[in-house]
Amino acid sequence: MRYFPDMTTKWGFSDGEAIPQGIEKYRRVYVLALNRLLQKHKSCLRVAAWDRGGVHNWCLILTVPEALVRNVKEADLADPVKVGKLDVPGTEHRGDDAFSKAFEEARDADLDQYVLVETKVHSSFNAYLKGI
């Protein structure tokens, strides 16, 4: 979960200037896995994907009270468009031992391995080379 800390603050990813390619996929994996683990450990919290408008880092993960999202579909919490329509307040996770246990388990699972980001050279580059 190498990107998780940057997703919890508007100043993450060098204030939004260094957001990695494919970050939305990482966030989706983190949110889906963490919420399953939070449920497993009986946490009173859940996490949700949220796109912050304006300047700074836009790719965020909010911690929200479980009671406020109890009836929200698991996949919807990983969808920032749907989360934006929920109007749920973010909260701190300090003091929730179950959150800490779930986070440790997610970190130990190396969730980043499940995201594949592919970089390719555009086919027009060959045309460019021919023109030199």
HELIX and SHEET records of a PDB file:
HELIX    1   1 PRO A    5  THR A    8  5                                   4    
HELIX    2   2 GLY A   12  GLY A   16  1                                   5    
HELIX    3   3 ILE A   23  LYS A   40  1                                  18    
HELIX    4   4 GLU A   66  VAL A   69  1                                   4    
HELIX    5   5 GLU A   74  LEU A   77  1                                   4    
HELIX    6   6 PRO A   80  LEU A   86  1                                   7    
HELIX    7   7 ASP A   97  ASP A  108  1                                  12    
HELIX    8   8 LEU A  111  TYR A  114  5                                   4    
HELIX    9   9 SER A  124  LYS A  130  1                                   7    
SHEET    1   A 2 LEU A  45  ASP A  51  0                                        
SHEET    2   A 2 CYS A  59  PRO A  65 -1                                        
END                                                                             
